[in-house]
Amino acid sequence: MNFFNILLYIILIIGLIRIFSMSARNTNTKIIVSAVQKVFDKDEFYSYVDTQLANMKSEEFRNKMLVIKLWGEVYHNDFDKYPETLQEIDVGKVLQDDKGRSTITENEDALFYLYLAIPNALYGKDRDDLRKLLAEKMQPYHEQLKSHMACALGSACSDYYENTNNKGKEFFERVLDGDYEEYDYSKQLISMYKNICSAMLYEEYAQTNDQRLEEAKSMIEYFRGMGAGERWYIAKDKQLKDLDFDDDKEVIEETTEENSEEK
């Protein structure tokens, strides 16, 4: 797993609970939050998720739970289970509620997993075969979702993984420069999207000694200082070896303030 995969994991774990908590959508939302909280304990996670899936009546939330199950399978390296779970997910049910009302905005969290978190984790674990399976699953929804930031950023990340379109550099820099008014996104998530863009550009900046390198490095230092960070510093790619980090740095406590940045 290389350096930016590790960084994105850090960003993800810190932000996961807050992402889901943004939604005020009743008991089912709380059940999804509980599943995310249990992901670190493999047996507890699977037991809880399977129990909830057996009892969930809402097709919308049942499919959101399947997305979380898929992410958990990648997290725990249970790749043999992945194809079956992926096939079971009905993405269309995530995009509308049981009454047929569009829920794309409310379910941006699920899109975050499908377009960003899961593909990035698979790339970091050298499972491009499974990452491409997910991309194929999402392809029929591209036209419907291409105006949403999670989808657009996911496409740029895919360019990085596939080494196409200059590794998505133009899009990443556009987002960092604030040029993203054409996309739909949650205001609470835009800072996370920007963090991902910065992480994806770090290697390029380091190689070219770009003036924005120090800003990217500062972000990595910040996240490495968090307690959740060191758990993912088992990298096969040693891009971080040249960074002058302070290993005795005190743990930075997670802020509970929601991002209120406007478009």
Secondary structure, DSSP 8 states (H G I E B T S, - for coil): --HHHHHHHHHHHHHHHHHHHT---HHHHHHHHHHHHTTTSHHHHHHHHHHHHHH---HHHHHHHHHHHHHHHHHTT-TTTHHHHHHH--HHHHSB-TTS-B-TTTTHHHHHIIIIIHHHHHHHTT-HHHHHHHHHHHGGGHHHHTTBHHHHHHHHHHHHHHT-GGGGHHHHHHHHTT--TTSB--TTTHHHHHHHHHHHHHHHHHHHT-TTHHHHHHHHHHHHTSTTTGGG---SS-GGGGS---TT---------------
